[in-house]
Amino acid sequence: MKAKRDLGEVPPGEPMTSKKVSCAVDTQSDLGVYANAFRVIQDGSEVILDFCLYSESENAAKTVSRVRVNPSFLEVITSRIEEATSSGSQSGAKYLMLSSETTEN
């Protein structure tokens, strides 16, 4: 049986499959971090997505959250953001993207 693979290990260009899943968030203690700026950095075989807090008075930004992803995952992220923000989208939809070789234990 194949072991589960981390999404960061999916080789560029490998197909991914979509699966609707529930993703619990404790809204009492995990409200998230506010960001008003965004940065994308290519770092070797990965892409870094930085969410930042920009201060106009200081003319500077501070990274408040950083996510590393496989470049092939960016198209999926973009597609899901467009779906979630479109006028006819269903609120509360959750998506988990899996590599085509990921298997359940």
N, C-alpha and C positions, 0 to 999 in steps of 0.2 A: 504494500500500500504506500502511495506517495504521501510525504509529509506536507503539512500546510506550509505555504510559502508566504513570506512577508511581501507586501506590495512593492517595497523598495527593491526587491530582488527580481522583479519582472523585467526581462530584457526589453530594450526599446523595440517597438514594433510588434511585440507579442499581443495577440488579440485578448481583449478582456470581455467578461460577461457581466451583465447587470442583474441585480437581484434586489427586490424591495424587501427591506428588513426593518425591524423596530430597533431604535437606538435610544436607549434610556438616558435621560439627562436629569440630574437632580437640580431642578430650577430653584430650590431653596438655598443651595450653597454654591452652585456653579452658574453664575449669571453671564459668564464670558468676560472678555476684555474688549473695551471699546477701541476701535481703530478708525482713523480718518485719512490714512494714507496707505499706500501699497507699493511693494517693490518686488521685482522678479530678477533673480540672479542665476545664471548658468554656472554650475560648479562641477566640472568634469562630466560625469555621466548622470548627474542629478540636477534638478532645478529647485532652487530655494524660493519659497514664497514668504516674504516678510510682511506682516501686518504691523503698521506703525501708528504712533500718535504724534501728529505734527503740531507744533506750537508756532503760530505766526509771529508772536511777540519775540520769541527766541530764534526764529528762522531756522529751526532744527527739528528733526524727528527722532523718536526713540522706538526701537523695535519692541513690540509688546507680545508678539507671538511669531514663531518661525516654524515652517513646515517644509520638509524635504520630500520631493516626489520624483518619480520616474517621468521623463519627458513625455512618454506616451500617455500618461495619466492627465496631462494638461488639457487635451482635447475633451476628455470625459468630464473634467471639472467644469470647463467652459460650457459644455452642453447641459450639464445639470443645473448650473446657475441660470442659464437662459430658460430652461424648463420651469424652474422654481419661481422665476420672476415674471413669467409671461402672464398675460391677463386671464387666461383660462386654466391656470395651474391649480392643482389640488393642494391645499395647505396641509402640512404635516407629513408629506411623502418623504420617506427615508430611503436612501440608496446606499448600497455597499457594492463597490466595484471589486471584482475578483479576477485573477488571472485565469485563463482557460485551463491551466493545469492545477489549480488549487482544488484540493479535495477535502472532504470532511473526515475527521478521525472516526 
